[in-house]
């Protein structure tokens, strides 16, 4: 179980509230959206909301880490992804990157780490995200905030190293993100990252310790390319359809089926899992999605049954407040606050009921 943060007594039961570290990565070059640069500001807004929610739930400020992405280049295609890795040399490993990170306090205390990414390489950015995640103290819940979904390569990989075969990844997303550079229609890395976590991806941007596809649960996915659908079937990936997300039973059963009652769950949320009728500030809106209340109820159910190994919040394209879709910022604030409470304020179980 995770280390102790603060403690809360409710109905005579002592609950452990988890310390939280926010890793903010305003990466946008992995996205194929024409408005992807809005992900920079989106990452800041979401990270601020996580900070505020952590104070309310845990009673202390989250440790804040910001991986600075400093480039002005267009979003990478599949070919450019490879070139970005080759041009910048080998993808950065954690050891040399640490020298570039300046931490102004212990990982479990309030502070800020700034890791500058100067050449725009997705490979270098991934290495620096890895260093940031590995710099967080043991037992601290890492909340990775993007940016595009490509940010998830290193936070999920870190959870895989820590939890081994206990890890189950629940992918709340409108899309499967299961393409390869050869199958991707757009060539954008954010549509390849889950496949890369299974070991198949662009050079330098695939997991070193692959995730077994049978330990992936897709939830709310409703737009798969034909090669992705074929991979889901062939690899044995569990898919909880939109129709099955009306209650939590199917999702919890899928998690337990692949990970057992002691599963540790990494919760990935791409905000395009939400229905664009209620939340439109994403680059790839897809009809037929979840309402925020349903998503929150599912995450709360996960947090109540299983240990949460990590949380990713991705793909918020922030606009100017006067131009952003009416109510989107309010929807986001309520959702983020609820999700943080579900995973940090209710640490879940690590043994069968």
C-alpha positions as CSV (number, residue, x, y, z in Angstrom):
1,X,0.0,0.0,0.0
2,X,1.1,3.6,-0.5
3,X,2.9,5.5,2.1
4,X,0.9,7.6,4.6
5,X,0.0,11.2,3.7
6,X,-2.5,12.6,6.2
7,X,-5.1,10.5,8.0
8,X,-8.9,10.9,8.2
9,X,-11.3,9.3,10.6
10,X,-14.8,8.6,9.3
11,X,-17.4,6.3,10.9
12,X,-14.7,5.1,13.3
13,X,-12.4,3.9,10.4
14,X,-9.0,5.5,9.9
15,X,-8.4,6.2,6.1
16,X,-5.0,7.1,4.7
17,X,-4.9,10.0,2.3
18,X,-2.1,9.8,-0.2
19,X,0.5,12.4,-1.0
20,X,0.3,13.7,-4.5
21,X,3.0,14.8,-7.0
22,X,1.8,16.6,-10.2
23,X,4.1,16.1,-13.2
24,X,3.0,18.8,-15.7
25,X,4.1,18.2,-19.3
26,X,2.9,20.8,-21.8
27,X,3.8,18.6,-24.8
28,X,1.9,19.2,-28.0
29,X,4.0,18.0,-30.8
30,X,2.7,14.4,-30.4
31,X,-0.8,15.5,-31.3
32,X,-2.3,15.6,-34.8
33,X,-4.8,18.3,-33.8
34,X,-4.6,21.6,-35.8
35,X,-5.1,23.4,-32.5
36,X,-2.6,21.3,-30.6
37,X,-0.6,24.3,-29.2
38,X,-3.5,25.0,-26.9
39,X,-2.4,21.9,-25.0
40,X,0.4,24.0,-23.4
41,X,-2.0,26.2,-21.6
42,X,-4.3,23.2,-21.0
43,X,-1.6,21.4,-19.0
44,X,-1.1,24.4,-16.8
45,X,-4.8,24.8,-16.1
46,X,-5.3,21.1,-15.2
47,X,-2.2,21.0,-13.1
48,X,-3.5,24.1,-11.1
49,X,-6.8,22.3,-10.6
50,X,-5.0,19.2,-9.3
51,X,-3.1,21.4,-6.9
52,X,-6.2,22.9,-5.6
53,X,-8.0,19.6,-5.3
54,X,-5.0,18.1,-3.4
55,X,-5.2,20.9,-0.8
56,X,-8.9,20.2,-0.3
57,X,-8.6,16.4,-0.2
58,X,-5.3,15.7,1.4
59,X,-4.8,19.0,3.3
60,X,-1.4,19.8,1.9
61,X,0.0,21.2,-1.3
62,X,1.0,18.7,-4.0
63,X,4.6,18.5,-5.1
64,X,4.7,20.2,-8.5
65,X,7.0,19.2,-11.3
66,X,7.0,21.0,-14.6
67,X,8.8,19.6,-17.7
68,X,9.2,22.6,-19.9
69,X,8.7,21.9,-23.6
70,X,10.3,24.7,-25.5
71,X,9.8,24.5,-29.3
72,X,7.9,26.1,-32.1
73,X,7.9,23.2,-34.6
74,X,4.8,21.6,-36.1
75,X,3.2,18.5,-34.7
76,X,5.3,15.4,-35.5
77,X,4.2,12.9,-38.1
78,X,5.3,9.3,-37.8
79,X,8.4,10.0,-40.0
80,X,9.3,13.1,-38.0
81,X,9.0,11.2,-34.8
82,X,11.8,9.0,-35.9
83,X,13.8,11.9,-37.2
84,X,13.3,13.8,-33.9
85,X,14.9,10.9,-32.0
86,X,17.8,10.4,-34.4
87,X,18.6,14.1,-34.8
88,X,18.8,14.5,-31.0
89,X,20.9,11.4,-30.5
90,X,19.7,8.4,-28.5
91,X,16.5,9.0,-26.5
92,X,17.6,10.4,-23.2
93,X,18.0,8.0,-20.3
94,X,17.2,8.9,-16.8
95,X,20.8,9.2,-15.6
96,X,22.1,12.0,-17.8
97,X,18.8,13.8,-17.6
98,X,18.9,14.1,-13.9
99,X,21.8,16.5,-14.1
100,X,19.5,18.9,-16.0
101,X,16.8,18.9,-13.3
102,X,16.9,21.4,-10.5
103,X,14.8,20.4,-7.6
104,X,14.2,23.0,-4.9
105,X,12.9,20.6,-2.2
106,X,12.2,17.0,-1.3
107,X,9.8,15.2,-3.6
108,X,7.1,14.9,-1.0
109,X,7.0,18.6,-0.2
110,X,5.8,21.6,-2.1
111,X,8.3,22.7,-4.7
112,X,8.9,23.0,-8.4
113,X,11.3,21.2,-10.7
114,X,12.0,22.6,-14.1
115,X,13.5,20.4,-16.8
116,X,14.1,22.3,-20.0
117,X,13.6,20.6,-23.3
118,X,15.4,22.7,-25.8
119,X,15.2,20.8,-29.1
120,X,11.6,19.8,-29.3
121,X,12.4,16.1,-29.6
122,X,9.7,13.7,-28.3
123,X,12.4,11.3,-27.3
124,X,14.3,13.8,-25.2
125,X,11.0,15.0,-23.7
126,X,10.2,11.4,-22.8
127,X,13.6,11.0,-21.1
128,X,13.0,14.1,-19.0
129,X,9.5,13.0,-18.0
130,X,11.1,9.7,-16.9
131,X,13.6,11.6,-14.7
132,X,10.8,13.7,-13.2
133,X,8.7,10.7,-12.4
134,X,11.6,8.8,-10.9
135,X,12.5,11.8,-8.8
136,X,9.2,11.5,-6.9
137,X,9.4,9.9,-3.5
138,X,8.1,6.4,-2.8
139,X,4.5,6.0,-2.0
140,X,3.6,9.4,-3.6
141,X,0.8,9.2,-6.1
142,X,2.0,10.6,-9.5
143,X,-0.6,12.6,-11.4
144,X,0.7,13.1,-14.9
145,X,-0.8,16.1,-16.7
146,X,-0.6,16.7,-20.4
147,X,-0.3,17.8,-23.1
148,X,-1.0,15.1,-25.6
149,X,-1.4,11.4,-24.7
150,X,2.1,10.7,-25.8
151,X,3.1,12.0,-22.3
152,X,1.9,8.8,-20.8
153,X,4.8,6.6,-22.1
154,X,7.0,7.2,-19.1
155,X,4.5,7.5,-16.2
156,X,2.8,4.2,-17.2
157,X,6.3,2.6,-17.8
158,X,7.3,3.7,-14.3
159,X,4.1,2.1,-12.9
160,X,5.0,-1.1,-14.8
161,X,8.4,-1.2,-13.3
162,X,7.1,-0.7,-9.8
163,X,4.1,-3.0,-9.9
164,X,5.1,-5.6,-12.4
165,X,2.3,-8.0,-13.3
166,X,0.0,-6.5,-10.8
167,X,-0.5,-3.5,-13.1
168,X,-3.6,-3.0,-15.1
169,X,-4.0,0.0,-17.3
170,X,-7.5,1.4,-17.7
171,X,-7.7,3.6,-20.8
172,X,-10.5,6.1,-20.7
173,X,-10.4,7.6,-24.2
174,X,-12.5,8.0,-27.3
175,X,-9.7,6.4,-29.2
176,X,-7.5,3.3,-28.7
177,X,-4.2,5.0,-29.4
178,X,-3.1,1.5,-30.7
179,X,-1.7,2.4,-34.1
180,X,1.9,1.9,-35.2
181,X,3.8,4.3,-37.4
182,X,2.9,2.1,-40.4
183,X,-0.9,1.9,-39.6
184,X,-1.5,5.4,-38.3
185,X,-3.6,7.5,-40.7
186,X,-2.3,10.8,-39.1
187,X,1.2,9.8,-38.1
188,X,0.7,11.5,-34.8
189,X,2.3,9.9,-31.8
190,X,-0.6,10.4,-29.4
191,X,-2.5,7.8,-31.5
192,X,0.3,5.3,-31.0
193,X,1.3,5.6,-27.3
194,X,-0.7,2.7,-25.9
195,X,0.6,0.4,-28.6
196,X,4.1,1.7,-27.8
197,X,3.6,0.7,-24.2
198,X,3.2,-2.9,-25.4
199,X,6.6,-2.6,-27.0
200,X,5.6,-1.6,-30.6
201,X,6.3,2.0,-31.5
202,X,8.6,4.5,-33.1
203,X,12.3,4.0,-32.4
204,X,13.1,5.4,-29.0
205,X,9.5,5.9,-28.1
206,X,8.4,2.4,-27.1
207,X,8.4,0.8,-23.6
208,X,11.6,-0.9,-22.6
209,X,9.6,-3.3,-20.4
210,X,6.5,-3.9,-22.5
211,X,3.0,-4.0,-21.0
212,X,1.1,-7.3,-21.7
213,X,-1.8,-6.2,-23.9
214,X,-4.0,-8.6,-21.9
215,X,-3.6,-6.2,-18.9
216,X,-5.2,-3.3,-20.8
217,X,-8.8,-2.4,-20.3
218,X,-10.3,0.1,-22.8
219,X,-13.2,2.1,-21.4
220,X,-15.4,4.4,-23.4
221,X,-13.4,3.9,-26.6
222,X,-15.7,4.4,-29.6
223,X,-13.4,5.2,-32.5
224,X,-10.9,2.5,-33.6
225,X,-9.1,2.3,-36.9
226,X,-9.4,-1.1,-38.5
227,X,-5.8,-2.1,-37.7
228,X,-6.4,-1.1,-34.0
229,X,-9.6,-3.2,-33.9
230,X,-7.7,-6.2,-35.3
231,X,-5.0,-5.7,-32.7
232,X,-7.6,-5.5,-29.9
233,X,-9.0,-8.9,-31.0
234,X,-5.7,-10.6,-31.7
235,X,-3.9,-9.4,-28.5
236,X,-6.8,-10.1,-26.2
237,X,-7.4,-6.6,-24.9
238,X,-10.5,-6.1,-22.8
239,X,-12.9,-3.5,-24.1
240,X,-15.7,-2.1,-21.9
241,X,-17.9,-0.4,-24.4
242,X,-19.9,2.8,-23.9
243,X,-23.1,0.7,-23.5
244,X,-21.4,-1.2,-20.6
245,X,-20.2,1.8,-18.7
246,X,-23.7,2.7,-17.4
247,X,-22.7,1.1,-14.2
248,X,-19.3,0.1,-12.8
249,X,-19.8,-3.6,-12.7
250,X,-18.5,-4.5,-16.2
251,X,-15.4,-2.3,-15.7
252,X,-14.6,-3.7,-12.2
253,X,-15.1,-7.2,-13.5
254,X,-12.8,-6.6,-16.4
255,X,-10.0,-5.2,-14.2
256,X,-10.3,-8.1,-11.7
257,X,-10.4,-10.7,-14.6
258,X,-7.0,-9.5,-15.9
259,X,-5.3,-8.4,-12.7
260,X,-7.0,-10.3,-9.9
261,X,-8.3,-8.7,-6.6
262,X,-4.8,-7.3,-5.9
263,X,-4.5,-5.4,-9.1
264,X,-2.9,-2.0,-9.1
265,X,-4.6,0.3,-11.7
266,X,-3.1,3.1,-13.7
267,X,-6.0,5.4,-14.7
268,X,-5.5,7.2,-18.0
269,X,-8.1,9.9,-18.9
270,X,-8.1,11.6,-22.3
271,X,-10.8,14.2,-21.9
272,X,-12.1,13.4,-25.4
273,X,-13.8,10.4,-23.7
274,X,-16.4,12.9,-22.7
275,X,-19.3,13.7,-25.0
276,X,-18.6,16.8,-27.0
277,X,-22.1,18.0,-26.2
278,X,-20.9,18.6,-22.6
279,X,-17.2,19.2,-23.1
280,X,-15.7,20.4,-26.4
281,X,-12.2,21.7,-25.5
282,X,-10.3,18.8,-27.1
283,X,-8.6,18.3,-30.4
284,X,-10.4,15.2,-31.5
285,X,-14.0,15.4,-30.3
286,X,-16.0,12.2,-30.9
287,X,-19.7,11.9,-30.6
288,X,-21.4,9.5,-28.2
289,X,-19.1,9.9,-25.2
290,X,-19.5,9.9,-21.4
291,X,-21.0,12.6,-19.3
292,X,-18.6,13.8,-16.6
293,X,-20.8,12.3,-13.8
294,X,-20.5,8.8,-15.3
295,X,-16.7,9.1,-15.7
296,X,-16.3,10.3,-12.1
297,X,-18.5,7.4,-10.8
298,X,-16.3,4.9,-12.7
299,X,-13.0,6.3,-11.4
300,X,-14.5,6.4,-7.9
301,X,-15.4,2.8,-8.2
302,X,-11.9,1.9,-9.2
303,X,-10.4,3.8,-6.3
304,X,-12.8,2.1,-3.9
305,X,-11.9,-1.4,-5.0
306,X,-8.2,-1.3,-6.1
307,X,-5.0,0.5,-5.4
308,X,-4.4,3.3,-7.9
309,X,-0.9,3.1,-9.4
310,X,-1.1,6.5,-11.1
311,X,-3.3,8.9,-12.9
312,X,-3.0,10.6,-16.2
313,X,-5.1,13.6,-17.3
314,X,-4.6,14.5,-21.0
315,X,-5.6,16.5,-24.0
316,X,-7.3,19.6,-22.7
317,X,-7.0,22.3,-25.3
318,X,-7.5,25.5,-23.3
319,X,-8.8,28.5,-25.2
320,X,-9.2,32.1,-24.2
321,X,-11.9,32.2,-21.5
322,X,-14.1,34.4,-23.6
323,X,-13.7,32.0,-26.6
324,X,-13.8,28.7,-24.9
325,X,-17.0,26.6,-25.0
326,X,-19.5,27.8,-22.5
327,X,-19.1,25.9,-19.2
328,X,-16.1,23.8,-20.2
329,X,-13.8,25.3,-17.6
330,X,-16.4,24.7,-14.9
331,X,-17.0,21.1,-16.0
332,X,-13.3,20.5,-16.0
333,X,-12.8,21.9,-12.5
334,X,-15.5,19.7,-11.0
335,X,-14.3,16.6,-12.8
336,X,-10.6,17.0,-11.8
337,X,-11.6,17.8,-8.2
338,X,-13.7,14.6,-8.1
339,X,-11.1,12.4,-9.7
340,X,-8.4,13.6,-7.4
341,X,-10.6,12.9,-4.4
342,X,-11.4,9.4,-5.8
343,X,-7.7,8.4,-6.2
344,X,-6.0,10.3,-3.4
345,X,-8.7,10.5,-0.8
346,X,-9.8,6.9,-1.2
347,X,-6.7,4.8,-1.7
348,X,-8.6,1.5,-2.4
349,X,-7.9,-2.0,-1.3
350,X,-5.0,-4.4,-1.9
351,X,-6.6,-7.5,-0.6
352,X,-9.9,-9.3,-1.5
353,X,-13.0,-8.2,0.2
